[in-house]
Amino acid sequence: MPSQRPSLARRRASRALVSAAAATVLALTAAACGPSDDEAAGGDKPSASAAQQGDTTLKLPKGLTLKDLDKWKGGAWKKWDKEQWLREARDFINPIIEGHWKPGSMKDAHSNDKTLKDAPGTAPGGIGQGDQGVTDPEPRPVQAKEVGKPYRQNAAPVGKVFFDSPQGHMVCSATVVKDPAHPGKSNMVWTAGHCVHAGKSGGWYRNIAFVPSYNDKGLPAAQVNTAPVQDVAPYGVWWADWAQTSTQWITQGAETGGAGAPYDFSVLHVKPERGTGKSLEETVGTALAVDFNAPQVKSIRTMGAWGYPAAPPYNGQMMYDCVDKPGRLSLDSTQPTMYRIGCTMTGGSSGGGWFAPGPDGKAVLVSNTSIGPSDSRWLAGPHLGPEAKGVYDAISRKFAATR
């Protein structure tokens, strides 16, 4: 069990990411400061929506009109008729409804859990074997630790994704990531596929918005409702104007069990509810690079997961992290093997970024929280390969012409 946790710190400070064997510096910049709980496209090609790259004008899904859009904003989004629930990659639509996400509605959002009753048994393998199809022994639980406050100084790119589902206001965790098309000015956010799309049984969730450094000062739940907005959403509310996930998640994903989990990732492109002329990365002060070529598990000494656990014994108002040496979890020998670490974080942490030292020693995003057992002994996240890169690159290209 590591003796210290990785820190996402301001540029004037850095902390060590420590494992039992070695220490690696993990440093990020977060110089910007600013003023809304409880718990899906694949192969090696991007999703169907990738074909729309470069075109960022608002296009309504087939059969919808501007009048329908006005009705949507007026409350029609609350209708969840399964026959009309938009589910295809090209059908994503998420107009801003100003004031929808307030401190109270954020606090009362529920976690969108994806649980696995039992992990497969340990697959045979030796030291020289690769990761594919291998499941390592279950890790020992690692107690989640509170992240230092204020969050904007210690984990500025981490935040919460809020959305509406047929069950009401819901919440996940997410991370600001770099945009190759806009260096230093990214508006891209990484989370889990099940935080934006219901998978095989449904469609796109609605009113999806990202709040970086949520509850920056770590206020108790009882104070969040009446707290100044700048304390709850220090960098404002950022609405997704596009989202993509894997074809595998859309066609296979399920709320329980492991179906779709190896492809349970999503990328959002966001814009502020109230614009300042600055990008998300400029506003927050930092963004993480995404590593789609992480080495085999045996070469990774330590990995950390960040998020806002919301199911008991947590309440979704505080940010936590877990750091552990990763193991392997194979749910299907024909699909990518997942990472697994010991961690006691519960629902609400879904979608939160997993970070590891990159080649230069700086933190990079290598996965996101996808599944865990109902008794919260461990977490598992997808290995980000060509499918994930296809989704990421497609969103970057789609908005490459914007400023």
Number of C-alpha atoms within 10 A of each C-alpha: 16 19 11 14 21 30 23 29 23 20 14 10 13 18 17 17 27 22 19 13 8 11 15 20 18 24 23 26 22 24 17 16 14 13 11 29 29 27 23 36 28 21 14 14 17 24 26 17 21 22 13 14 16 16 14 14 7 11 14 15 13 8 6 10 12 10 8 14 16 12 12 16 16 11 10 12 18 14 11 16 9 11 7 9 15 20 21 20 21 20 16 23 21 22 17 19 14 12 10 12 22 15 23 16 16 28 26 18 23 26 27 27 27 24 21 19 13 11 16 15 14 15 14 10 13 8 6 7 12 13 21 17 21 25 24 19 14 18 18 14 18 20 17 20 16 15 21 19 17 16 24 29 23 22 28 31 28 30 29 32 33 30 25 21 23 13 9 11 23 27 35 35 35 34 31 28 26 23 26 15 18 19 10 16 20 26 26 26 30 28 28 31 31 30 35 31 29 23 27 18 14 22 23 29 26 22 24 28 27 32 27 32 30 33 31 25 17 21 15 12 16 9 13 20 17 11 14 14 17 16 22 29 25 24 26 25 25 25 26 28 20 23 27 30 33 32 25 23 27 29 20 18 28 20 19 15 18 23 20 27 31 27 33 34 33 27 30 28 23 22 21 22 17 12 11 8 10 15 20 27 26 18 23 26 23 27 29 26 18 22 21 17 12 19 10 15 19 15 10 14 19 27 27 26 30 31 33 33 31 29 21 11 10 18 21 33 24 24 29 21 26 28 29 25 21 22 24 27 29 25 22 16 11 9 14 21 26 28 30 27 28 25 25 23 33 32 33 32 35 38 35 30 31 26 26 26 23 18 10 10 14 19 27 25 27 27 32 34 32 31 31 31 20 15 12 18 19 23 27 29 31 26 26 24 16 16 23 30 17 22 28 28 17 24 26 25 20 20 21 17 13 11 11
